[in-house]
Amino acid sequence: MFIQRGVGNMEAHLRNNRRSEVVILLVLIVSLAATLSPSSASPIAVATGEKVELSLYYEALCPYCEFFILNYLYKIFDNGLISIVDLKLSPYGNAKIRSNGTVVCQHGEWECVLNTVEACAIHAWPVVSDHFPFIYCVEGLTYEEKYDEWESCFAKLNLDPKPVTDCINSGYGHELALQYADEINALKPPHTYVPWVVVDGQPLYDDYPDFVSFICKAYKGSNVPQICLELSLPTTTPNYGAKPSNHVGYKEEDNAKSKSMLPEIVSAEAAESM
Ligand SMILES: *[C@@H]1O[C@H](CO)[C@@H](O)[C@H](O)[C@H]1NC(C)=O
């Protein structure tokens, strides 16, 4: 079971992350150099089991989701955290499937369209460092309410539109939406709003803006990125150990845009049970 999971992870890494090859090589070298751990499992299994799974369940046009992607999540590609993270994006959120199989979205038709666009982008470019810039671009446009300009992201990022437009026009995008629906609806514990951030299977609830420290805590490997070392240093900065102060700025800035202040709640009952 454990071995199968390790092999599965390894395959996913080889497929999904070019950097994993470098990481595996480094770990191999380090492991060969260190003769101190003769009883450890194979270096490759250790290396691939190390990454922390970060999943974001979100939907297009949800202000908190846009804000999280545009102001928090993108940083993991700049601060080195991505080297220890297996990031999975799930663009569906609180949409519902009608009895006739069509999808209804909280924010109307544009949300459904753009959820499908983003699902197709993930499908077209499965490596996260390839699809994330496109999704970041689309989310940036929707934040400015330029919903109909999403296709400008192809040229902006020098990407071929064909795999994404084919996915949408063939109806495969709709199939992907149904798959993402199954995925979010199978979550245990279930999601109660979006953005719903999950680290190694554990939802972060309202602490999601602090996801970096959860990832650093969950990471058991030896290639600790600088950002995690900085977080764990005894520090003289006054905010250490406090609730992330940026949460406040987050709300204020959303407020300034006079958009909804609330995460996208699934239902009033679900919200009360939290
Ligand atoms: C599905 O149902 C909705 C509302 O009940 C309706 O507006 C829509 O046209 C239907 N679509 C198809 C493809 O049957």
The ligand as a Gaussian input file, in Angstrom:
#p B3LYP/6-31G(d) Opt

LIG

0 1
 C      -31.585000      22.119000     -18.364000
 O      -32.482000      22.667000     -17.409000
 C      -32.476000      24.092000     -17.328000
 C      -33.391000      24.543000     -16.220000
 O      -34.178000      23.539000     -15.716000
 C      -32.879000      24.681000     -18.677000
 O      -32.850000      26.094000     -18.619000
 C      -31.887000      24.201000     -19.730000
 O      -32.270000      24.678000     -20.986000
 C      -31.811000      22.679000     -19.751000
 N      -30.735000      22.292000     -20.678000
 C      -30.797000      21.218000     -21.436000
 C      -29.614000      20.987000     -22.306000
 O      -31.731000      20.447000     -21.411000

